[in-house]
Amino acid sequence: MNGFSLRDPQVVGTLAAATLCLGGVAVYFALRKRPTAEEIERQRREFLVQTGRIIDGTLLDISELDANEVGRPVGMQLILYKYEIGGVAYECSQDVTALCDLVNLHECRLGFPCSVRYDTHKPENSIVIAETWSGLRGTASSAAARRVVPNPPQSSTAPLA
């Protein structure tokens, strides 16, 4: 007969190890730190900056909502824009509240062209501005990627002859 006995030490050890592993995985998923909504949005912007395709769009409007309207303590600042891909027109908005140090909404020129980065697999997933990239045109202070980094000082030694 080729059966398993619960009295066999190898079977008991295997069951104990499997139970510990499953318990460890359950504890990990129960206690792990879940990303906040801001972290998820920052990761989405990073993904689009790295892999997104750039297309021309148009700034439609800016909107500033009070904390009472949104239910958030700080309120919300939105950029509304549109773009067209393959004959399909998309109208989107981007929450730029977290990027307020990179963009001044009052300097944005409505109706002007802008560059839009979008996900080729989900074209409705798009951005106009991120921490390291800006598709806004004509507003130099709003471009995070346009900051000039000073060159390191060069040594003044003469070349060897």
ZIFEN-V728266 format. One record per backbone hydrogen bond with DSSP energy under -0.5 kcal/mol. NH is the residue of the N-H (numbers start at 1). CO is the residue of the C=O. Records with the same first field share a line. If there is no record, write none. Layout:
# ZIFEN-V728266
NH = CO + CO
This chain:
# ZIFEN-V728266
8 = 5
12 = 8
13 = 9
14 = 10
15 = 11
16 = 12
17 = 13
18 = 14
19 = 15
20 = 16
21 = 17
22 = 18
23 = 19
24 = 20
25 = 21
26 = 22
27 = 23
28 = 24
29 = 25
30 = 26
31 = 27
32 = 28
34 = 32
40 = 36
41 = 37
42 = 38
43 = 39
44 = 40
45 = 41
46 = 42
47 = 43
48 = 44
49 = 45
50 = 46
51 = 47
52 = 48
53 = 118
55 = 116
57 = 114
58 = 82
59 = 112
60 = 80
61 = 80
63 = 78
65 = 63 + 76
70 = 66
71 = 67
76 = 65
78 = 63
79 = 94
80 = 61
81 = 92
82 = 58
83 = 90
84 = 56
85 = 88
88 = 85
89 = 87
90 = 83
92 = 81 + 90
94 = 79
96 = 77 + 94
97 = 77
99 = 96
100 = 97
102 = 99
103 = 99
105 = 103
107 = 104
108 = 104 + 105
110 = 108
111 = 59
112 = 109
114 = 57
115 = 135
116 = 55
117 = 127
118 = 53
119 = 122 + 125
125 = 122
126 = 124
127 = 117
130 = 133
135 = 128
142 = 139
143 = 140
144 = 142
146 = 143
147 = 144
149 = 147
150 = 148
